[in-house]
Amino acid sequence: MAFTGIPFAALDFYEDLEADNSKTWWAAHKSVYDESVKAPMTALLAELEAEFGEGKVFRPYRDVRFSKDKTPYKTHQGGFVARGQSLGFYVQIDPAGLFVAGGFYGSTTDGIARYREAVDNDVRGVELDKLVTTLTAAGFEIGGDQLKTKPRGYELDHPRIGLLRHKSLTASKHFGSPDWLETSAASLHVRDTWRELVPLIEWARAVMG
């Protein structure tokens, strides 16, 4: 199916799901999920596959085994293109609209150690600092899990102490619900955003594998 946009019905679906996150409500509205959420997200990832790689549409069900929150369904729909372990491009629809991101959202202890070693390096680290500065200037929000203090083995006056604190590193943009979201132009906005994120993804891929 060709991508023709993400209908505002998808946003309404998740707004209503937040109000009644029950199996009864889901069963009564599953056709809306299939037609207005899953199908457009699948078509979007398929359209971007030639440039970025095969994408995955995440399952709508929450893993509640170890959570105090037992609501059964996610209140957003995510799609992901992997470029490494816990590394890649991300797109999401939720009640607020379109969210596009990229980076690494989790890693092994060894992976984090390799990341910090690279950040400490005066070539690789400066390169990442420039990438993050460029993305920030372009309107991206830099996020990820961080230590509140310095990581072991590094000093607080390190020139890149902020980056060294990261255990994951992401860059994201919130687009909300502009008129173009319901049109095929939405894929162009996701494509252009992912293209801006390619240098960050490739930096992390080279460093962390």
N, C-alpha and C positions, 0 to 999 in steps of 0.2 A: 504494500500500500504506500503510495506517495505521501510525503509529509505535506500537510496543508495548514498546519498551525496547531496551537494548543487552545482548545475552546475554554472560554471563561467558566463553562460548566465544570471543568476540572477543579478550578479554584473553589467554586461553590460546593462541590462534592466534599472537599477536605474541610471547609468551614463547617458544614453540617456534621461531618464525621467527628470533628472535635467536640461538638455538642452532644453526640450520642455514639460513642465508640463501643458499639455492641454487635454481637453476631446477628441479632435480629435486624438491626438497621442495615448492616452490610449486605445481608441476603436480599433485602428488599431493593437495594440500590446497586447491586453488583454489575448490572448491565451498564450503568452510568460509568462505573470504574473501567470496565472493559472498553467502552466506546470512546470516552472522553479523556481518559488518563493513560491506560496501558497502551492502547493502539497508537495514539499520537507519539508517545515517548519511544515506542518501538520503531516507528517510522522515522523519527528524528535521528535516532542512533544509526539506523540503516543508511540514512542520507549522508551522515558524516563518516561512515566507516571507511570509505576509500582513502580519506586523508589521515584519519586518526587511528583507525583500527577497529576491530569488532567490539561493540558495546554490550553491556549487560543491563537489563532492567531488573532492579531489585524486587524481591518478593514483598508483597504488601503486609505480611504478617510480622508482628513483633516477636522477639524471643523473650518470653516472660519467665523463663525457668529460674533466673537468679535476680529477678527484679521485683521490687515492692509494688510497682505499677503493673497491674495485670490487664490493662486494656489491650485487646487482642490485635489492633491494627495500627500501622504507622499512619501518621497524619501528614505525610508527604510522599511523593514518588520520586525516587532517585534513579539516575542512570549513570553508568561508570564505564570508562574505557581505561583498562589497565595498561601501564607502561613499565611495570615492575611490581615488586611486592609492596602492597599498600601504597601504590604510587600511580597517579594518572589524572585523567580529566573527569570532571563530575558535572552533572546538570540535575536540577531538582525543580519540581512544581509543588507548591503548598498553598495555603490560603492567601499568602501575601503575594504570590506570583512566581516569577522565574528567578532562579538562583543558579549562578554558574561559577565553578571553582576548579582548582587544580592544585596539585602538590602531593606531599606524602602525609598520610593521616595516621600512620602507625608504623612501628618498626621493631626489630629485635634489639636486644642490648648491643649486639655487635654493630648493627646498622646505625644506631644512634652514636656509637663511638666513632664510626667512620665519618658520619656527618660532622661531628664536632672537630675531628682531626682536620677535615677539609676546611671548616670555617676558621680554624686557627691558622691555617696556611695563608701566607701573605699573597699568594696568587689566587687560589681557589676561593678563599674567604672574601677577598676584595671583589672578586667576580660576583659572588652571591650578593654581597652588600649592594653592588651597583644594580643587579637585577631587581632586588627588593625595592630599592629607591625608585627605579623606573616604573615598576608596577604600582607603587603607591602614588606616584605622580599621575598615572593614567587612571586613577580612581579605584584601584583595587584595595580591599581590606586585607591586611596581613593577619593571619590567625594561626592557631595550633596550640597544642598543649605546651606549657612552659613551666620551668622551675621558678619558684619565687626568689630564689637566691642563685648564686653562681654554681655551676657544675663542679664537681670535685676535680682538682688539678688545674683549675683556671682562676685567674685573679679578677676582681671586680673592675679593675681599670683596663681590662682588655678592650681594645678598640671595637670589637664586635661582640661584646658581652651579651647584648640583646639577642643576637642570633644564636649564640652558644647556649642560651637558656632553653631553646626550643627542643622538644622531644618529637614534635611533628610540626610541619610548616605548610601552610596553605595560603592561597591568594584567591579572593572571591569578589564577585559583584552581584548586588541585588538589583534586578531590573523592575520589580513590581509587576504591574499588569497593564502595560501600554497597549494601544490599539493593535500594534503589529503582532502581538502575541498570538492572536487568532489567525494569523496569515502565515504563508510559507516563508515570509521574511524573518520569522523567528529563528529559523535554522541559520540564517546569515549572521545574526547577532551572536548565537552560540558559537558558530565557526570562528568569527572574528575574535571573540573572547578567548577561545581555546588557543588560537594562533598566538595571541599575546602571551599566553602561559607556556608555550613550547620551550623557551629558554630555561625557565625555572624547572620544568619537568626533566629536560635533558641534563641539566646540572645535577639534579638529584639522582637521576638514573646512572650517570657516569660515576658518581661518588658512592652510591649505596647499592648499585646493581639491581 
